[in-house]
Amino acid sequence: MVKNGQHGSGTGRTIREVPFTAPAGVPSGVEVMSFALLRSRLPARSLTGPQRPSFHHLLAPTRGVLRHSVDFTGYVMRPGTWLWVRPGQVQQWHTMDATEGTAVLFEASFLDAATAAAARLDDPYAAVGLEPDEREGLRLEMARAHLREEFDAFGRLPLSVHTAALRHLLAVLVLRLSHLGPPAGSPRAEPDETFLRFRDAVEEDFFRTRRVEDYARRLGYSARTLTRASLAATEVGAKEFIDRRLVLEAKRLLAHGDQSAVQISRQLGFSSATNFSKYFQERTGQSPISFRTTIRGLPPTGG
């Protein structure tokens, strides 16, 4: 679990992250605990301030309502639902005093490569709030309970055997969660290959270029084809899709990092902090400094 005040070096773009730190004497890479224990471990500022963990969170409320923000979107999760926070996303905890449940924290490297691929652990666009139907909910509850029981049974088996059992049980849970069907009444079909290629290219290069034509040239499509594919998959055009990804990264950096607007503007490929501030204001209705002040709950600085 997280140690107070401990931070990693980031993702290669100078982003501070909260690293995974396993308690002494348990297998490294996974931890299963009650919300009550999680509350006791979290420093007070973590319940209001933004975090950017470098590991996965699976949160399953069993009593009360879990209110949580992930990438600046609020989620209200009730018993029977799951919340999946992935590495690199910015999360904010809200009061958990009347909420009980189970938290499963794990590093992607704890699972074998085949499971990680099948569960799409590195998919930055995967669903956050998950609502299984009744039958799948029962299967997930059995998987959660079995994993929790095995984690709490530390010392009853050789460490290597215990670790292997945890790895297999966690694999069952994440594979089931990652392959839940779309919500009832979902209007959109699965995205096609054109959009998936475009989406992956944007994920790699959004901080280098915001031009649809650059992605079209790289992928061998026309700009119009990318726009049609984006509209079909997301109901927004290709340029809007790129802009939304860039704004999300700007928000993440402003919320959790300590870089100045000048530093962030350079990381995101803007020619100046002025251009970045103008772009951010147009897209969000707030200046970068105002957004940071608001999201962190800081007193106004007047700047």
C-alpha positions in Angstrom: 0.0 0.0 0.0 1.0 3.7 -0.2 3.4 5.1 2.3 2.7 8.7 3.4 4.4 11.2 1.2 6.2 8.6 -1.0 6.3 9.4 -4.7 7.9 7.9 -7.7 9.8 9.5 -10.5 6.9 9.5 -13.0 6.1 8.0 -16.4 8.8 9.5 -18.4 7.1 12.9 -18.7 8.1 14.1 -15.2 4.7 13.1 -13.6 4.8 12.2 -10.0 3.1 9.0 -9.1 2.2 7.1 -6.0 4.1 3.8 -6.1 3.0 0.4 -4.8 4.6 -0.6 -1.5 3.7 -4.0 -0.1 3.6 -4.5 3.7 6.4 -6.5 5.2 6.0 -10.2 5.1 3.4 -10.5 2.3 3.9 -11.3 -1.4 5.0 -8.2 -3.3 2.7 -6.9 -6.1 -0.8 -7.4 -4.6 -2.7 -6.5 -1.5 -6.3 -7.2 -0.6 -7.9 -5.2 2.3 -11.2 -3.9 3.7 -12.2 -0.3 3.1 -11.8 0.2 6.9 -8.1 -0.8 6.7 -7.6 1.3 3.6 -9.1 4.3 5.5 -6.6 3.8 8.3 -3.7 3.6 5.9 -4.6 6.7 3.9 -3.1 10.0 5.0 -5.8 12.6 5.7 -4.8 14.7 2.6 -5.3 11.7 0.3 -9.1 11.8 1.0 -9.3 15.1 -0.7 -6.2 15.7 -2.8 -5.6 14.1 -6.2 -3.4 11.1 -6.6 -1.9 9.4 -9.6 -1.1 5.8 -8.6 1.3 3.6 -10.6 -0.8 0.5 -9.8 -4.3 -0.8 -10.3 -7.2 -0.3 -7.8 -10.2 -2.6 -7.9 -12.8 -1.2 -5.4 -15.9 -3.2 -4.6 -18.4 -1.6 -2.1 -20.5 -4.1 -0.1 -22.4 -1.6 2.1 -23.2 2.0 1.6 -22.2 4.1 -1.4 -18.7 4.7 -2.7 -18.1 8.1 -4.1 -14.9 8.4 -6.1 -13.5 10.6 -8.8 -11.4 9.2 -11.7 -9.9 11.6 -14.2 -12.2 14.4 -13.0 -15.4 12.4 -13.5 -17.4 11.5 -10.4 -18.7 7.9 -9.8 -21.3 6.8 -7.4 -20.8 3.0 -6.9 -23.3 0.8 -4.9 -23.0 -2.7 -3.6 -22.6 -5.2 -6.5 -20.7 -2.7 -8.7 -16.9 -2.3 -9.2 -14.6 0.6 -9.8 -11.4 0.0 -11.7 -8.7 2.8 -11.4 -5.7 2.2 -13.7 -2.1 3.4 -13.5 -1.7 7.0 -14.7 -5.3 8.0 -14.0 -5.9 10.7 -11.4 -8.2 9.7 -8.6 -9.7 11.5 -5.6 -11.1 9.8 -2.6 -14.3 11.1 -1.0 -15.6 10.4 2.5 -15.7 6.6 3.1 -16.9 6.7 6.7 -20.3 5.0 5.9 -18.9 2.7 3.1 -17.6 -0.9 3.5 -16.1 -3.1 0.9 -12.9 -4.6 -0.5 -10.0 -3.0 -2.2 -7.7 -5.0 -4.4 -4.4 -3.2 -5.2 -2.0 -4.8 -7.6 0.8 -4.1 -10.1 0.4 -5.2 -13.6 3.7 -7.2 -13.3 2.2 -9.4 -10.7 0.1 -11.2 -13.4 1.6 -13.2 -16.2 1.9 -11.6 -19.6 -0.9 -13.7 -21.2 -3.3 -12.7 -18.5 -2.3 -9.0 -18.7 -2.9 -9.0 -22.4 -6.2 -10.9 -22.3 -7.4 -8.5 -19.5 -6.3 -5.5 -21.5 -4.5 -4.1 -18.5 -2.7 -1.4 -20.5 -5.9 -0.1 -22.2 -6.1 3.6 -21.1 -9.7 3.8 -22.5 -11.1 0.8 -20.5 -14.3 1.4 -18.5 -13.9 2.7 -14.9 -17.3 2.0 -13.4 -18.5 -1.6 -13.9 -22.0 -2.9 -13.4 -22.3 -6.7 -13.8 -25.7 -8.4 -14.2 -26.9 -10.6 -11.3 -25.4 -13.8 -12.6 -22.0 -12.3 -13.4 -22.1 -10.4 -10.1 -22.3 -13.6 -8.2 -19.3 -15.0 -10.0 -17.3 -11.9 -9.3 -18.3 -12.0 -5.6 -17.1 -15.6 -5.4 -13.8 -14.6 -7.1 -13.4 -11.6 -4.7 -14.2 -13.7 -1.6 -11.8 -16.4 -2.7 -9.0 -13.9 -3.4 -9.5 -12.2 0.0 -9.5 -15.5 1.8 -6.3 -16.6 0.2 -4.6 -13.3 0.9 -5.6 -13.5 4.6 -4.3 -17.0 4.8 -0.7 -16.0 4.5 1.7 -18.4 6.3 -0.4 -21.5 5.8 1.4 -22.4 2.6 4.9 -22.0 1.4 5.4 -18.4 0.1 5.9 -19.5 -3.5 2.7 -21.6 -3.5 0.7 -18.8 -1.7 1.9 -16.3 -4.3 1.0 -18.6 -7.2 -2.5 -19.1 -5.8 -2.9 -15.3 -5.4 -1.8 -14.8 -9.0 -4.3 -17.3 -10.4 -7.2 -16.0 -8.3 -6.4 -12.4 -9.2 -6.3 -13.5 -12.9 -9.8 -14.9 -12.6 -11.1 -11.6 -11.1 -9.5 -9.2 -13.6 -10.4 -11.4 -16.6 -14.0 -11.5 -15.6 -14.1 -7.7 -14.9 -12.4 -6.8 -18.2 -14.8 -8.9 -20.3 -18.1 -7.6 -18.8 -20.6 -6.9 -21.6 -21.6 -3.3 -22.4 -24.2 -1.7 -20.2 -27.8 -2.4 -21.2 -29.0 0.0 -23.9 -25.6 1.0 -25.0 -26.0 2.7 -28.3 -22.6 2.2 -29.8 -21.1 -0.9 -31.5 -17.5 -2.0 -30.8 -15.0 0.4 -32.4 -13.5 -0.7 -35.7 -9.9 -1.3 -36.6 -9.5 2.2 -38.2 -10.6 3.9 -35.0 -8.5 1.6 -32.8 -5.4 2.4 -34.8 -6.1 6.1 -34.7 -6.8 5.9 -30.9 -3.5 4.1 -30.3 -1.6 6.7 -32.4 -3.1 9.6 -30.5 -2.1 7.9 -27.2 1.5 7.8 -28.5 1.7 11.3 -30.1 -0.9 13.7 -28.7 1.8 15.7 -27.0 3.6 16.1 -30.4 0.8 17.0 -32.7 -2.9 17.9 -32.6 -3.4 17.8 -36.4 -5.7 15.1 -37.8 -3.7 15.3 -41.0 -0.6 14.1 -39.3 -2.3 11.0 -37.9 -4.0 10.3 -41.3 -0.6 10.5 -43.1 1.0 8.2 -40.5 -1.7 5.6 -40.7 -2.4 5.7 -44.4 -6.0 7.1 -44.2 -7.6 10.3 -45.2 -8.5 12.8 -42.5 -12.1 12.4 -43.5 -11.9 8.6 -42.8 -10.5 9.2 -39.3 -13.2 11.7 -38.6 -15.9 9.2 -39.7 -14.3 6.4 -37.6 -14.1 8.6 -34.5 -17.7 9.8 -34.9 -18.9 6.2 -35.1 -17.0 5.1 -32.1 -17.2 8.1 -29.8 -19.7 10.5 -31.3 -17.0 13.2 -31.6 -14.8 14.0 -34.6 -11.1 13.1 -34.8 -9.9 16.7 -33.9 -12.2 16.8 -30.9 -10.9 13.3 -29.8 -7.3 14.5 -30.0 -8.1 17.7 -28.1 -10.0 15.9 -25.3 -7.0 13.6 -24.8 -4.6 16.5 -24.6 -6.8 18.4 -22.2 -7.1 15.3 -20.0 -3.3 15.1 -19.8 -3.1 18.8 -19.0 -5.6 18.3 -16.2 -3.7 15.3 -14.8 -0.4 17.3 -14.8 -2.0 20.3 -13.2 -3.9 18.2 -10.6 -1.1 16.0 -9.3 2.2 17.4 -10.4 4.1 20.5 -9.3 5.3 21.7 -12.7 4.6 25.3 -13.7 2.4 26.2 -16.6 5.5 26.9 -18.6 6.9 23.4 -17.9 3.5 21.7 -18.7 3.2 23.7 -21.9 6.5 22.4 -23.1 5.7 18.8 -22.2 2.5 19.0 -24.2 4.1 20.5 -27.3 2.9 24.2 -27.0 5.1 26.9 -28.3 4.6 29.0 -25.2 2.8 29.1 -21.8 0.5 31.8 -23.2 -0.7 29.6 -26.0 -1.2 26.7 -23.6 -3.2 28.9 -21.2 -5.4 30.2 -24.0 -6.0 26.7 -25.3 -6.8 25.4 -21.9 -9.2 28.3 -21.1 -11.0 27.8 -24.3 -11.5 24.1 -23.7 -12.4 24.1 -20.0 -13.5 27.6 -19.2 -10.8 27.9 -16.6 -7.2 29.1 -16.6 -4.6 26.4 -15.7 -3.9 28.0 -12.3 -7.6 28.3 -11.5 -8.2 24.6 -12.4 -5.2 23.5 -10.2 -6.5 25.7 -7.3 -10.0 24.3 -7.6 -9.1 20.6 -8.0 -6.7 20.7 -5.0 -9.1 22.6 -2.8 -6.4 25.3 -2.3 -7.2 28.9 -1.2 -7.2 31.4 -4.2 -3.9 32.9 -5.0 -5.2 35.8 -7.0 -3.2 34.7 -10.0 
